[in-house]
Amino acid sequence: MTEQDPLLKYREQHKHRLNYMPWLYWSLKPKNKGWAEAWQQEYQAYLMAMETVDIGKNCFISPLAHIFAEPGRKITIGDNTFIAADCTLHGPLEIGNEVAINHHCILDGGRAGIKLHDQVRIAAYCHLYAFDHGVDLDQPVYQQPVRSRGIEIGRDVWLGAHVGVKDGIHIDDHAVIGMNSMVTKNVEKKAIIGGNPAAFIRYRE
């Protein structure tokens, strides 16, 4: 197959589409499923060889994502999970099963780490930082001590696009965080919150 082969060009465009819309990976037609699975197996094997990463079964990890897991900052990715293009993930991270991390998200585990339970859905451009600087005036911010308490996101939680989550936050199961919200306090089970800073709206029930 030459570089000018239209089938090869189509395949490269299909890969590009999957990088940004990875949920399509699980509905590929048989003629595309073979090369897509081989592509993913090769890339995931490379990633696990290069970084301290464990990847579960039937996952999609975009090669355009930036995944860094040096020793002591392990990343674990559960089964049937996807990570889309232009995400930056820095361990320690524990990512459950059937988790969706859409394009341009940033998850930095600091020292304490980030834990995403099963079926968490994170829309595009969300930022989760499990660390924070001090702000005393006796020295510049960049010289301040850095703390890390960790972030935990419960099962079946949905973060809308452009949500920020600060260090030390726990979002309980089945919560929904509205688009463009900044989460600065813990979130109750089944709560829907929104705004900057995010405030309670109602319960899903």
Secondary structure, DSSP 8 states (H G I E B T S, - for coil): --TT-HHHHHHHHHHHHHHH-GGGGGG--HHHHHHHHHHHHHHHHHHHHHSSEEE-TT-EE-TTSEEE--TTS-EEE-TT-EE-TT-EEESSEEE-TT-EE-TT-EEE-TTT-EEE-TT-EE-TT-EEES-EE---TTS-GGGS-EE---EEE-TT-EE-TT-EE-TT-EE-TT-EE-TT-EE-S-B-TTEEEETTTTEEEEE--
